[in-house]
Amino acid sequence: MRTTVDLDKETGNELTRVVGLTREKQAVVLRQAIRLGLPLLANRMQSPRPEGYFADAYKHNPERQRLEKAMLSVQQRPER
């Protein structure tokens, strides 16, 4: 798919700098920038998760607490 993109002067200068650093074609750098930036943009536009959305993932686990208390009593030394 061919598309024309108008860039402002600052973005054009940044693109030229990155093309020089990577030694890739301008089209390759633009494709990579779009691929890397689109997920960030989409994530920014999503509404935040409601309160308690991840509560099921962090349930209280008594076995885990017993294990952590037991590990506190074990004397640990750095390996040399």
N, C-alpha and C positions, 0 to 999 in steps of 0.2 A: 504494500500500500504506500503510495507516494503522498506525502503531505508537506506543505510549506509552513514553516514556523517563523514568525517575526520575533526577533530577540531585541531587547533594549541594549544600549551600548555596554552597560556593566555586565550583563549576562553574556554578551558576545565576547567581551574581553576575557571573562572567566573561562568560556568555552575554548578560546584560542590558547589560553594558558594550559588548560588540562590536555588539550590535543598535543601540545608541545611536550608535556610531561610524559604522557602515555605513548606517544608516537603511533597513535591509532588514527583512523580516519574520523573526520568530524561526525559522520553519520553513526559510526560505531559508538562514539562517546555519547552522542545524544540518545541513542537507543538504551545504552546502559544507564544513563541518568534517569530516563523515564521509567525503566524497569525498577530501579532502586527507589525512586521517589513516589511512584504511584501507590504502593502499599502504605507508605507513611501518610500520604494525603488522605487515602480512604480511611485509615485508622483515626485520623484527626477529625474527620467529618462524622464518625459514628457517635451515637449518644452514649454516655457513660452507663455502665452496668448498674442496675438497681442495688440498693443496700442489701447485703446478705446473699448476693448472687452466687458467690463461691463458698458459702457456708458448708455445703455438703462435702467439699474437698478437704476441709479442716476440722473434721469432727473430733470430739474429745476421745482420746484413746488411753484407757487406764494402763494397758500393757506397756505402751510406749513410755508413760510416766514412771512406771516401776523400773523399766530398763534404764532410763536416764538417771534416776536416783541411785541405782546400783552402780552405774558407771562413775558417779561422783565419788564413791567410796574407794574406787580402785586408784592406787597411786600410779601416776604416769610420769615418765622421765623421757627427755628427748633422746633419740638414738644418736650415737656417735660413731 
